[in-house]
Amino acid sequence: MPEIKIVSDVAGRVCALPLNAGDAVADGDEIAFVEAMKMEIPVNATADGKIKSILVKLDDVLTEGQVVAIIET
């Protein structure tokens, strides 16, 4: 199965992880929320599939472009 890396578009702190490894996702589903500039910015799935792993945890500080999760399509 091909794997797709889901990355954060912004630097900030992980403030919510609404899904878990093993959950099914559709293109556009919110995998995580990053707090940046006093806003909660979603990190969205870019394809349909199943979450293979989530590579961050709550309160982690991310850099722009950091991999947040891996999806199997």
Residue pairs with C-beta under 8 A, 6 or more apart in sequence:
1 72
1 73
2 72
2 73
3 52
3 70
3 71
3 72
3 73
4 46
4 47
4 49
4 70
4 71
4 73
5 67
5 69
5 70
6 31
6 43
6 44
6 45
6 46
6 67
6 68
6 69
6 70
6 71
7 43
7 65
7 66
7 67
7 68
8 32
8 34
8 43
8 62
8 63
8 64
8 65
8 66
8 68
9 41
9 43
9 64
9 65
10 34
10 36
10 41
10 62
10 64
11 34
11 36
11 61
11 62
11 63
11 64
12 34
12 35
12 36
12 37
12 41
12 61
12 62
13 34
13 35
13 36
13 59
13 60
13 61
13 62
14 32
14 33
14 34
14 35
14 56
14 57
14 58
14 59
14 60
14 61
14 62
14 68
15 33
15 34
15 35
15 40
15 58
15 59
16 32
16 33
16 40
16 58
17 31
17 32
17 33
17 54
17 56
17 57
17 58
18 30
18 31
18 32
18 33
19 25
19 29
19 30
19 31
19 51
19 54
20 51
20 54
21 51
21 52
21 53
21 54
22 50
22 51
23 50
23 51
24 49
24 50
24 51
25 31
25 45
25 48
25 49
25 50
25 51
25 71
26 45
26 48
27 45
27 46
27 47
27 48
28 44
28 45
29 44
29 45
30 42
30 43
30 44
30 45
31 42
31 43
31 44
31 45
31 51
31 54
31 68
31 69
32 42
32 43
32 54
32 56
32 68
32 69
33 40
33 41
33 42
33 43
34 40
34 41
34 42
34 43
34 62
35 41
43 68
43 69
45 71
46 71
47 71
47 73
48 73
49 71
49 72
49 73
50 71
50 72
51 69
51 70
51 71
51 72
52 69
52 70
52 71
52 72
53 69
53 70
54 68
54 69
55 67
55 68
55 69
55 70
56 62
56 66
56 68
56 69
62 68
